[in-house]
Amino acid sequence: MATLQLQLSSGYQSSSCRHLPISLSYPSIRCANDRQLLFNRIAPVYDNLNDMLSLGQHRIWKRMAVSWTGAKLGDCVLDLCCGSGDLAFLLSEKVGSNGKVSGLDFSKEQLLMASSRQHLLSKACYKNIEWIEGDATNLPFPDRYFNAITIGYGLRNVVDKRKAMQEMFRVLKPGSKASVLDFNKSTQPFVASFQEWMIDNVVVPVATAYGLAKEYEYLKGSIREYLTGNELEELALDAGFSTAKYYEISGGLMGNLVATR
Ligand SMILES: C[S@@+](CC[C@H](N)C(=O)[O-])C[C@H]1O[C@@H](n2cnc3c(N)ncnc32)[C@H](O)[C@@H]1O
């Protein structure tokens, strides 16, 4: 906890992007809900499982998501639902030491994991990342603050997706992009069946070996209840984005929405 607080209170300052005083406790996250507890529980093994279950492919998908944002040196960017920080670290390399990255999540355990990875990796540019405990549907940032936003495997898990999209719109500068990476809820029956087969026969059995069967059984239902590419485009346009384009990745198993404010 000490590490996280240190990082939060010593936020990086640059001429283009001022550090904001950020409090650790928002009323909306004091009452822990099931999803928050779930992500706290899986935090210790989350990165290993991602590598194992995607055969390392998630690293490529995350690079694609970051490059779709158009983030560049000196930018001030946000990784929403940052978890243990993969996308925040990639963004940090893009924006360099004159830029700033905020990684926000409502799981304290995931943020602690992110913070300890930041210290272990000890790359100079990673000093530009701050970790913030907060709610994606009530962002602690002013309007038009960020040059880019990523959200990887996050929106599917947010209960009020419409509000989260509206918040992304609000905190983005005009002309800037949000890049939303996740499982694709495919409209092709073969792809959807293959995805479910993989979850039942690969993901859940591997997670079971880590004592996390229930946590990963949740995945299948969450994809079924998620939005298709077209629905995500509509959600973004309804929130005010001027353009929204959804790209299917890896044969339609994954997908990435790119929305421009
Ligand atoms: C599957 S993880 C993805 C982590 C990371 N982005 C990645 O791609 O590896 C989803 C994350 O979303 C976070 N999350 C879900 N709902 C949230 C909310 N309303 N506000 C903030 N974080 C949320 C969870 O705590 C979890 O860390």
PDBQT file of the ligand as one rigid body, heavy atoms in Angstrom, charges set to zero:
ROOT
HETATM    1  C1  LIG A 301      -9.871  -8.076 -17.230  1.00  0.00    +0.000 C 
HETATM    2  S1  LIG A 301      -9.131  -6.808 -16.318  1.00  0.00    +0.000 S 
HETATM    3  C2  LIG A 301      -8.185  -5.968 -17.552  1.00  0.00    +0.000 C 
HETATM    4  C3  LIG A 301      -6.916  -5.351 -17.003  1.00  0.00    +0.000 C 
HETATM    5  C4  LIG A 301      -5.994  -4.696 -18.036  1.00  0.00    +0.000 C 
HETATM    6  N1  LIG A 301      -6.639  -3.592 -18.702  1.00  0.00    +0.000 N 
HETATM    7  C5  LIG A 301      -5.510  -5.706 -19.059  1.00  0.00    +0.000 C 
HETATM    8  O1  LIG A 301      -5.887  -5.580 -20.227  1.00  0.00    +0.000 OA
HETATM    9  O2  LIG A 301      -4.753  -6.595 -18.696  1.00  0.00    +0.000 OA
HETATM   10  C6  LIG A 301     -10.487  -5.716 -16.045  1.00  0.00    +0.000 C 
HETATM   11  C7  LIG A 301     -10.183  -4.634 -15.038  1.00  0.00    +0.000 C 
HETATM   12  O3  LIG A 301     -11.283  -3.719 -15.019  1.00  0.00    +0.000 OA
HETATM   13  C8  LIG A 301     -11.415  -3.246 -13.689  1.00  0.00    +0.000 C 
HETATM   14  N2  LIG A 301     -12.758  -2.657 -13.559  1.00  0.00    +0.000 N 
HETATM   15  C9  LIG A 301     -13.955  -3.242 -13.816  1.00  0.00    +0.000 A 
HETATM   16  N3  LIG A 301     -14.969  -2.378 -13.601  1.00  0.00    +0.000 NA
HETATM   17  C10 LIG A 301     -14.393  -1.201 -13.219  1.00  0.00    +0.000 A 
HETATM   18  C11 LIG A 301     -14.903   0.078 -12.870  1.00  0.00    +0.000 A 
HETATM   19  N4  LIG A 301     -16.220   0.345 -12.854  1.00  0.00    +0.000 N 
HETATM   20  N5  LIG A 301     -14.031   1.051 -12.563  1.00  0.00    +0.000 NA
HETATM   21  C12 LIG A 301     -12.700   0.811 -12.546  1.00  0.00    +0.000 A 
HETATM   22  N6  LIG A 301     -12.149  -0.391 -12.856  1.00  0.00    +0.000 NA
HETATM   23  C13 LIG A 301     -12.988  -1.380 -13.197  1.00  0.00    +0.000 A 
HETATM   24  C14 LIG A 301     -11.146  -4.471 -12.845  1.00  0.00    +0.000 C 
HETATM   25  O4  LIG A 301     -10.786  -4.172 -11.530  1.00  0.00    +0.000 OA
HETATM   26  C15 LIG A 301     -10.010  -5.143 -13.615  1.00  0.00    +0.000 C 
HETATM   27  O5  LIG A 301      -8.736  -4.785 -13.130  1.00  0.00    +0.000 OA
ENDROOT
TORSDOF 0
